[in-house]
Amino acid sequence: MKIFYGWKMVFAAASLQFIQSMMLHQAFGAYIAVLIQEKGWSKTSVSGASALMSMEAAVIGPLLGWFLDKFGSRGVIKVGVVVFGLGFILLSQIDTLMGFYGAAVVIAIGSSMAGYFPLNVGVIQWFEKKRARALSTVGLGLALGGTLVPVVAWSIETFGWRETAFTCGVFVILVGYPLACVFRRRPEDFGETVDGLGVARGTIDVSGAVESTPEPEFTARQALRTKSFWLLSAGHGVALMIVTAVNTHAINHMRISLDYTIAQGAFYITLMTGFQVIGVMLGGVLGDKLQKNRVAAVCMMMHMVGMLMLTYALGPEMLVLFAVFHGLAWGIRGPFMQAIRADYFGRKSIGMILGLSALITAFGQISGPLLAGMMGDATGNYHLGFTVLALISGAGTALFWFAKPPVLPEPTIKSQ
């Protein structure tokens, strides 16, 4: 039986997400904690690296989106893998805070070009009916990668953070580049159809039954005029405030408030990631049966509860509850963020639409770690910063709840 090529791209995307998650997303907090200890840098100053990484994503987002729509994702991902690997090699050589910022920017550029955004755009082009399942499978790679955070933390404590970063950089290039070569642009360019169906979408088969109705085809300009675009972008930005703050500061919070080692803190991040894996699998099922925006709204409440459990943890029991709520919420909601936009606005300009959304979501990525870091420096712990972020997450529930499908645009009539 021939395997639909779109699923091969899903496997490659999931593998690349696995690598990034293992070495960067959830593991970044381990580097932060050890650098604070070794270099004596403040919580706010190291949070600046997270802010720079998010600012970079916002700056290149629209340009990257335009390029993906026009030329496809393959070339972007190939270059991104190399840059991402070189960023870690640079990280292994830094001695100053500015050097750390510089390496973070290079890593961020590579992560943007070979990460969540272009990988999902590539996959979206090949799926519609099974889009939630495909994107959740890609998200599964992101979640599974987090289960290896203790390995990275162990390597940092055993061999040193420099050796660990250098090895990660070399590994990324050697393994990631062949995976990037798997990507193709659109199924129509290779004689295939979306979802691998034998009949073109919106046509009539031999029995006379209509296969499906055409999907929406919003331009970026038309999408910007809808309320749904702004609600989804704002909700996604609020969610990323929580996610990036946890990734940046959770391990250091456990070190300060509970006197845990980096490896012990990494264990709970791994447990959280285990529940993220479960959430991704649940999301793949729920996304094809329920309204994605309503599910995402519930997930925001779960983020809030998880954040409060982490903030006021008195011991392992509350940290386990943090792992359950935050992990499940992230796993279910994460893949929906791109799937909802593709469902609402179609494939035609999805790259540019996602790129413009990045300008808004980057605010959450930047402000989350900075808010937690500045309040942490001011008060000596993360309690106030994390509490504020938890309450913001709860308020973000409404953004997704009211983000209903937009009215389809009227067909453009060309002047004669």
Secondary structure, DSSP 4 states (H G I P E B T S, - for coil): -PPPHHHHHHHHHHHHHHHHIIIIITTHHHHHHHHHHHH---HHHHHHHHHHHHHHHHHHHHHHHHHHHHH-SHHHHHHHHHHHHHHHHHHTT--SHHHHHHHHHHHHHHHHHTSHHHHHHHHHTT-STTHHHHHHHHHHHHHHHHTTHHHHHHHHHHH-HHHHHHHHHHHHHHHHHHHHTT--S-GGGGT--GGG-SS-TT-B-TTS-B--PPPP---HHHHHTSHHHHHHHHHHHHHHHHHHHHHHHHHHHHHHHH---HHHHHHHHHHHHHHHHHHHHHHHHHTTTS-HHHHHHHHHHHHHHHHHHHHT--SHHHHHHHHHHHHHHHHHHHHHHHHHHHHHH-STTHHHHHHHHHHHHHHHHHHHHHHHHHHHHHHSSSHHHHHHHHHHHHHTHHHHHT-PPPPPPPPPPPP-
